[in-house]
Amino acid sequence: MKKLEKTEMIEVSGGASLTASMLSAFYRTLEVIYQIGESLGSYIRRKVSGKMCDI
């Protein structure tokens, strides 16, 4: 393994960084999870109170 000089280490780029697309994907994932929970809670509430529509 080659040892890097100080000037070479300064020029190294890359690694993990938080990008706008990553934040957007994370936000959309949380939004979908919230919507699923909201729908499930609404379904349970309507089922328990007997207000389900007959198809």
trRosetta pair geometry for C-beta under 8 A, 3 or more apart (Angstrom, degrees):
i j d omega theta_ij theta_ji phi_ij phi_ji
4 8 4.2 -132 -168 91 98 123
4 9 5.0 122 120 -60 129 83
4 12 7.6 0 -161 -44 166 126
5 8 4.7 94 54 6 77 105
5 9 7.2 -141 94 -8 40 86
6 9 5.7 -53 -150 32 32 112
6 10 6.8 36 153 -23 63 102
7 10 5.8 -49 -154 28 35 114
7 11 6.9 28 152 -15 63 107
8 11 5.9 -61 -155 37 35 109
8 12 7.1 51 148 -40 64 93
9 12 5.7 -35 -157 4 39 117
18 22 5.9 -125 -155 75 58 133
18 23 6.5 63 173 -53 99 99
19 22 4.8 98 56 5 77 102
19 23 7.1 -143 96 -2 42 87
20 23 5.7 -55 -148 39 34 111
20 24 6.1 37 153 -22 67 107
21 24 5.5 -51 -144 37 32 114
21 25 6.3 34 155 -19 64 105
22 25 5.8 -53 -147 36 31 110
22 26 6.3 31 154 -18 64 107
23 26 5.7 -55 -147 38 31 112
23 27 6.2 32 154 -19 65 107
24 27 5.7 -54 -146 37 29 111
24 28 6.3 27 156 -17 64 107
25 28 5.8 -54 -144 38 30 109
25 29 6.4 34 154 -22 63 105
26 29 5.7 -53 -150 33 30 113
26 30 6.6 27 153 -14 64 105
27 30 5.9 -57 -151 39 31 109
27 31 6.2 34 151 -23 66 108
28 31 5.3 -52 -144 36 34 116
28 32 6.4 36 156 -20 66 102
29 32 5.9 -53 -149 34 30 109
29 33 6.5 29 153 -16 63 106
30 33 5.7 -54 -148 38 33 112
30 34 6.3 35 153 -21 66 106
31 34 5.7 -54 -148 36 30 113
31 35 6.4 29 154 -18 64 107
32 35 5.7 -54 -146 37 32 110
32 36 6.4 34 155 -20 65 104
33 36 5.8 -53 -149 34 30 111
33 37 6.5 29 153 -16 63 107
34 37 5.8 -59 -151 39 31 110
34 38 6.2 31 153 -21 66 108
35 38 5.5 -52 -143 37 32 113
35 39 6.3 32 157 -18 65 106
36 39 5.9 -55 -147 38 29 110
36 40 6.2 27 155 -17 64 110
37 40 5.7 -56 -143 39 29 110
37 41 6.1 30 158 -18 65 108
38 41 5.9 -55 -146 38 27 110
38 42 6.3 28 155 -19 62 108
39 42 5.7 -55 -147 37 30 112
39 43 6.3 32 153 -20 64 106
40 43 5.6 -52 -148 35 31 113
40 44 6.4 30 155 -18 64 105
41 44 5.8 -53 -146 37 32 110
41 45 6.2 32 155 -19 65 107
42 45 5.7 -54 -146 37 30 112
42 46 6.3 25 157 -14 65 107
43 46 6.0 -60 -147 40 28 106
43 47 6.1 27 156 -20 65 111
44 47 5.7 -56 -143 37 29 112
44 48 6.2 26 159 -17 65 109
45 48 6.1 -58 -144 37 26 107
45 49 6.3 8 162 -3 63 114
46 49 6.1 -65 -140 48 27 100
46 51 4.8 -96 -152 74 78 91
46 52 5.5 110 141 -75 105 68
47 50 7.8 30 175 -71 27 31
47 52 5.9 36 -97 -56 57 121
